[in-house]
Each structure stands twice: as structure tokens, then as C-alpha cells.
Amino acid sequence: MKREHHGSIAIGRAGEVARFDAILDARSPAEFAEDHIPGAVSCPVLDDEERARVGTLYKQVSPFEARKLGAALVAKNIARSIELHFSDKPKSWRPLVYCWRGGKRSGALAHVLREVGWDAATLEGGYKAYRRHVVESLAALPGRLSFRVVHGATGSGKSRLLGALRAAGAQVLDLEALAAHRGSVLGGLPDRPQPSQKAFESLLLRELSAFDPRRRIYVEGESRKIGQLQVPEALIARMRESECAVLETGLEVRVGLLMDEYRHFFSDPAALAAQLECLVALHGRQRVEGWKALAAAGAWPALVARLLEEHYDPAYRRSSQRNFARLREARVVQLASGGADGFARAARELDAQPAAAA
């Protein structure tokens, strides 16, 4: 019996979307790079330069001339995609296609795929509808979830504790991993640029949607900004009203953990000096020059210890006590050592603690 294709589906039908074998983004590479549905494959029917050419022709000459050029380019690009990427797909392969508004670009690609014999469908409203879904969901979903917020001074190993909790089977939301930033003035990652705000929110929604709302979720106590990215308001508000836990770690271990994180600065003191320059307004020229002198001398343990004492620890005390109402009643977990065993023990101890009364 001939199988009917779905035609189009709405983004809210998450279960239906999950049943497709692939999600194809028919927009240009630049649009895809800014944000896309997680897991989607870039399959542009017009590249960035071609899209600009068609748009210019549409405005300056006529829609008819633009459509003629666009049709030729689209046909060429779809043919290339089928030859390079889809020729090995079986007849049972089911792709979902979307573009900016679910219009001509996704419609053209889906039409050709259906003519081949694949059960292709389009996403109603395209990326624009998906983006609206992300914004609405991030405003509503955090309120239905239960968090335990992990606090601790800079260098105490909070991110490593989250990793140990995840390895032990707990639900973990690692905002710094999603944001590709450790959340401090020296927190940029040397090998990973931060995603766009929209891409960060897409990744965040995918994480939140996968959680079991009947179980608690561990998350680090972040500020509203992680590097250049904003944590959505509903999530930060939910975190700030949630129960807290504090990871306490000795200074020597903290220095060692931070030296591991800052190791990329050891071979590039100029980059470190540029980052420290951002703190002149807060700490004054004399103190910052003292930090730079330690860096220039390669006195890394001394530099890290002074940064903790003079910058990070005072900032942590001011911010955390002001923003997290339940921090004063937080349960405390001591980190015995900075090794994997120490974090595993701390994770077991923390996860065994019952939820605090609201």
C-alpha cells in the first residue's frame, strides 16, 4: 500500500519531529551558523552569495527575473545535495525540511525529495516558528523543574563536581559547557568560541526538555551573564529561588584546579595581560600591574592565589549572598582532594542528601 507523506508538521509536536530520520535546514550557511534546530544538517538551496544575488534582483529588476535565477540555482543545489549526501538513503528514509518561514526554499527541497520517493515533510512556519517555540518554552519550562544549585568559590571544582554527578546518574545542567565559557574574566575557552545567543538558547531548550521533571537537576550558581551570553530570565529566577549546596575546597586544591584551567595562558602571557587589563577600573592600576608582573615572571601559583584572594573571592561573596535567597541554609560538601576519586565521593555525598524544605 502506498504510504502517504506528512506534508507539514507543527514544531510543538515534539514526538512527531523525533520520528524523522533527519532534519534538513534549507537556509543559507550564514543563517545556519547563527542558529539551527539542534541536530539539523545544513542543506542550503541557496548559499549566502546566491541568496544576496536573488534578493538584489528581486528589488532592483523584478520578481519574475529573480524567480528565474533562483529556480536555476535552487535546482542545481538540490541536485548536488542529492548526489553528494542523499544518494545512499533507502526508500524508507524520512527527512523533515525547514527554511526561514516554511516557504519556497524548504518547499522546493521537500518537493524534489518526495518526487524521488522519500517521505519528506516540511516544518510549519519554518525556523521563525521554531524560534518562537524556543522563546515561549524557555519562559515556561524552568518553572516546572526542580533544581539544586551548586555554589562554591572560584576554583573549588563546581564544574568537575557536576561531571561527577552526571557520571553517577544524576540530572545535570552544565550552563558553562553550553555557553563555551567558564563564567569569569579569564573564563574564555581557547579552542571554542561562544555560540550566538540564539544557538545557546536552542541548546539550552534541548537540555531542559530532556529532563525528568520528577527528579531534581543540579546546576551551578551562575550570574545572569556567562561571557557574552544571557541566561534566560525564567531560568535564572527559578535557580535563585531553589535550594542550594556549597562545595568547600581548600586553597591549595583550588589553586591547582585553576592552574589546570588557565594553562593555555602560560604560553601566552600577552593574552592574559589583555584580560587582566579589564579589571583596572575595579581594582586600580597598581594591583593589576602587580598581577601582570607575576605573570611575566611565570609565578603562576602565586598569581592564581592572589587573584583568588583579591578578586574572585570577594566578588563571589558579594554576588552569591545577594542573589540566592536560600544560600544561607545550604548543605555543605567538603572536597577532600582534587582527583577524580575526591569528586566522585563528593558527588555521592551530595546526591544522597534529601531535598531541603522549601
VOGU-3710 file (C-alpha; in Angstrom, 3 decimals, decimal comma):
1> mkrehhgsia> 0,000/0,000/0,000  1,287/3,447/-0,894  2,458/5,396/2,144  1,213/8,984/2,495  3,689/11,700/3,331  3,082/14,025/6,262  3,110/17,221/4,180  3,930/19,553/7,066  4,031/19,357/10,845  3,993/21,903/13,673
11> igragevarf> 7,065/22,462/15,842  5,076/21,826/19,032  4,578/18,185/18,098  7,939/17,151/19,539  7,225/13,445/19,376  6,420/13,701/15,683  9,627/15,634/14,947  11,672/12,992/16,757  10,375/10,264/14,450  12,103/11,730/11,391
21> daildarspa> 15,421/10,259/10,308  16,982/13,643/9,563  16,271/17,356/9,896  17,414/19,361/6,869  17,998/23,123/7,122  17,455/24,630/3,668  18,569/28,141/4,698  21,887/29,728/3,779  25,100/28,758/5,621  25,162/32,117/7,471
31> efaedhipga> 21,621/31,601/8,754  22,518/28,064/9,822  25,675/29,247/11,601  23,768/31,757/13,724  21,313/29,149/14,968  19,526/25,995/13,876  17,459/23,200/15,308  19,911/21,006/17,267  20,866/18,013/15,180  19,867/19,639/11,878
41> vscpvlddee> 22,068/19,229/8,799  22,872/22,262/6,654  21,445/21,674/3,173  21,231/25,152/1,619  19,204/25,539/-1,555  20,893/28,948/-1,937  24,263/29,847/-0,458  24,903/33,279/1,067  26,136/34,901/-2,132  23,339/33,366/-4,236
51> rarvgtlykq> 20,684/34,486/-1,763  22,031/38,040/-1,933  22,027/37,975/-5,752  18,420/36,791/-5,931  17,319/39,359/-3,362  19,040/42,198/-5,188  17,482/41,142/-8,498  14,052/40,982/-6,854  14,323/44,570/-5,571  16,172/46,212/-8,439
61> vspfearklg> 14,744/44,437/-11,519  11,621/42,331/-10,978  10,269/39,370/-9,007  9,998/37,396/-12,272  13,696/37,770/-13,096  14,582/36,890/-9,502  12,473/33,732/-9,622  14,117/32,626/-12,887  17,584/32,971/-11,409  16,519/31,470/-8,095
71> aalvakniar> 14,912/28,431/-9,745  18,077/27,635/-11,674  20,284/27,983/-8,602  17,923/26,014/-6,373  17,660/23,184/-8,896  21,445/22,996/-9,191  21,997/22,982/-5,431  19,299/20,394/-4,719  20,751/18,131/-7,411  24,178/18,427/-5,838
81> sielhfsdkp> 22,815/17,636/-2,358  21,040/14,523/-3,596  24,161/13,326/-5,388  26,586/14,061/-2,545  24,521/13,471/0,608  21,329/11,530/-0,061  22,115/9,031/-2,801  22,728/6,253/-0,287  19,443/6,778/1,593  16,879/3,947/1,398
91> kswrplvycw> 13,300/4,499/0,263  12,180/4,382/3,899  14,302/7,466/4,790  12,111/10,251/6,233  13,570/13,783/6,309  11,995/16,910/7,809  12,869/20,106/5,925  12,671/23,707/7,107  13,728/27,169/5,950  13,119/30,675/7,357
101> rggkrsgala> 9,305/30,696/7,244  8,458/27,288/5,813  8,044/28,714/2,339  9,718/28,346/-1,026  13,162/27,084/-0,046  12,012/24,195/2,131  9,051/23,576/-0,164  11,340/23,185/-3,185  13,684/20,771/-1,444  10,869/18,703/0,079
111> hvlrevgwda> 9,048/18,539/-3,281  12,072/17,088/-5,077  12,731/14,619/-2,271  9,124/13,440/-2,406  9,317/13,090/-6,187  12,286/10,772/-5,691  10,134/8,678/-3,372  11,202/9,759/0,100  8,534/10,674/2,663  9,728/14,260/3,174
121> atleggykay> 7,782/16,797/5,229  8,198/20,497/5,944  8,071/22,334/9,248  5,111/24,698/9,501  6,353/28,267/9,854  9,978/27,158/9,445  12,767/28,472/11,646  10,684/31,502/12,600  8,090/29,232/14,237  10,843/27,168/15,828
131> rrhvveslaa> 12,448/30,286/17,306  9,109/31,417/18,733  8,726/27,938/20,257  12,174/28,255/21,890  11,388/31,641/23,446  7,979/30,554/24,735  9,279/27,246/26,093  12,214/28,849/27,922  9,757/31,210/29,601  7,542/28,362/30,837
141> lpgrlsfrvv> 9,630/25,208/31,278  12,022/26,219/34,120  9,082/26,758/36,460  8,119/23,099/36,101  11,581/21,817/37,042  13,288/21,332/40,401  16,903/22,482/40,812  19,636/22,081/43,387  22,109/24,927/42,800  25,773/24,159/43,463
151> hgatgsgksr> 27,812/27,039/44,868  31,439/27,374/45,824  34,274/29,857/45,489  36,079/30,136/42,147  38,360/27,154/41,632  36,505/24,904/44,060  35,693/22,457/41,251  31,977/23,019/40,721  32,087/22,058/37,036  34,021/18,896/37,844
161> llgalraaga> 31,513/18,067/40,549  28,704/18,421/38,008  30,594/15,993/35,773  30,899/13,512/38,627  27,200/13,866/39,401  26,320/13,181/35,767  28,604/10,134/35,730  26,753/8,855/38,806  23,404/9,113/37,008  22,152/12,473/38,301
171> qvldlealaa> 20,450/15,043/36,076  22,868/17,902/35,374  22,523/21,203/33,542  26,020/22,475/32,714  25,414/26,060/31,598  29,113/26,836/31,199  29,577/23,902/28,811  26,596/25,046/26,733  27,914/28,632/26,731  31,537/27,581/25,999
181> hrgsvlgglp> 32,752/29,851/28,800  33,743/29,383/32,443  31,902/32,478/33,544  34,788/34,643/34,786  37,017/37,335/33,318  39,536/34,608/32,413  36,855/32,092/31,510  37,022/32,120/27,719  37,939/28,772/26,170  40,997/28,846/23,877
191> drpqpsqkaf> 39,587/26,362/21,350  35,845/27,101/21,395  34,160/30,416/20,590  30,907/31,122/22,344  27,761/30,316/20,349  25,307/33,027/19,397  22,617/33,880/21,949  20,008/32,105/19,811  22,141/28,988/19,435  22,780/28,940/23,198
201> eslllrelsa> 19,049/29,067/23,834  18,422/26,260/21,341  20,943/24,044/23,108  19,535/25,022/26,488  15,979/24,112/25,499  17,138/20,732/24,207  18,764/20,036/27,592  15,802/21,213/29,664  13,299/19,292/27,549  15,161/16,022/28,137
211> fdprrriyve> 14,970/16,204/31,936  12,551/14,184/34,037  10,593/16,862/35,976  10,058/14,388/38,836  13,795/14,354/39,593  15,988/17,232/40,728  18,520/18,832/38,431  21,962/20,011/39,508  23,172/23,336/38,125  25,982/25,707/39,047
221> gesrkigqlq> 25,059/29,029/40,632  25,693/31,375/37,717  25,201/35,082/37,213  22,853/36,404/34,539  25,727/36,546/32,039  28,150/33,787/31,083  30,746/35,542/28,990  28,700/37,422/26,391  25,573/35,262/26,754  22,470/35,922/28,830
231> vpealiarmr> 20,812/33,171/30,847  17,049/33,374/30,123  15,147/35,277/32,791  12,779/32,462/33,784  15,677/30,059/34,339  17,798/32,450/36,393  14,751/33,337/38,502  13,990/29,656/39,131  17,618/28,970/40,073  17,680/31,864/42,524
241> esecavletg> 14,674/30,559/44,415  15,937/26,950/44,512  17,679/25,034/47,270  21,453/25,355/47,388  24,528/23,300/48,169  28,060/24,575/48,772  31,251/22,829/47,709  34,090/23,726/50,078  37,628/23,206/48,791  40,997/24,090/50,367
251> levrvgllmd> 43,058/26,910/48,868  45,886/24,661/47,695  43,491/22,414/45,773  41,710/25,437/44,298  44,993/26,878/43,039  45,853/23,549/41,421  42,451/23,228/39,736  42,581/26,775/38,394  46,094/26,281/37,068  44,747/23,374/35,012
261> eyrhffsdpa> 42,013/25,620/33,611  44,325/28,570/32,928  47,172/26,529/31,439  46,619/27,993/27,971  47,619/31,402/29,366  51,053/30,107/30,438  52,281/30,133/26,838  50,543/33,418/26,007  51,161/35,963/28,804  50,177/38,805/26,448
271> alaaqleclv> 46,653/37,398/26,169  46,474/37,097/29,955  47,691/40,690/30,381  44,964/41,881/27,994  42,305/40,113/30,045  43,674/41,468/33,317  43,533/44,957/31,843  39,725/44,668/32,005  39,992/44,744/35,811  41,804/48,078/36,130
281> alhgrqrveg> 38,568/50,011/36,701  37,626/47,636/39,517  40,998/47,141/41,242  43,196/50,028/40,158  46,334/50,181/38,067  48,798/49,290/40,837  47,163/45,988/41,768  46,688/44,891/38,150  50,319/45,701/37,349  51,313/43,503/40,284
291> wkalaaagaw> 49,355/40,609/38,773  50,947/41,213/35,375  54,410/41,164/36,943  53,734/37,739/38,451  52,562/36,501/35,047  55,627/37,897/33,306  57,835/36,117/35,858  55,962/32,829/35,343  54,948/32,789/39,020  51,683/31,054/38,231
301> palvarllee> 50,743/29,586/41,661  51,374/32,957/43,303  49,359/34,758/40,640  46,394/32,388/40,939  46,430/32,629/44,739  46,424/36,440/44,596  43,632/36,511/42,010  41,551/34,292/44,274  42,211/36,371/47,374  41,949/39,828/45,819
311> hydpayrrss> 39,408/39,423/43,021  37,439/36,202/42,807  36,614/35,505/46,448  35,276/38,991/47,298  33,236/39,018/44,078  31,795/35,566/44,840  30,777/36,550/48,366  29,040/39,717/47,183  27,185/38,121/44,284  26,078/34,803/45,733
321> qrnfarlrea> 24,708/36,099/49,018  22,820/38,870/47,236  21,253/36,754/44,512  20,471/33,354/46,057  17,990/33,665/48,890  18,426/30,102/50,201  22,218/30,047/50,229  22,351/30,610/53,989  20,598/27,283/54,567  22,735/25,412/52,027
331> rvvqlasgga> 24,111/21,955/52,709  27,925/21,836/52,669  30,057/19,196/50,951  33,792/19,086/51,580  36,129/18,181/48,716  38,894/16,030/50,165  41,133/16,096/47,090  41,203/17,443/43,539  41,399/13,997/41,948  38,603/12,032/40,311
341> dgfaraarel> 38,027/9,970/43,476  37,552/13,116/45,535  34,898/14,465/43,180  33,160/11,081/42,976  32,914/10,917/46,780  31,612/14,484/46,974  29,019/13,710/44,288  27,787/10,627/46,132  27,542/12,556/49,383  25,660/15,442/47,806
351> daqpaaaa> 23,220/13,311/45,843  22,408/11,249/48,921  21,192/14,316/50,760  17,399/14,676/50,725  15,769/17,746/49,275  15,567/20,711/51,629  12,159/22,014/52,643  11,083/24,993/50,576
//
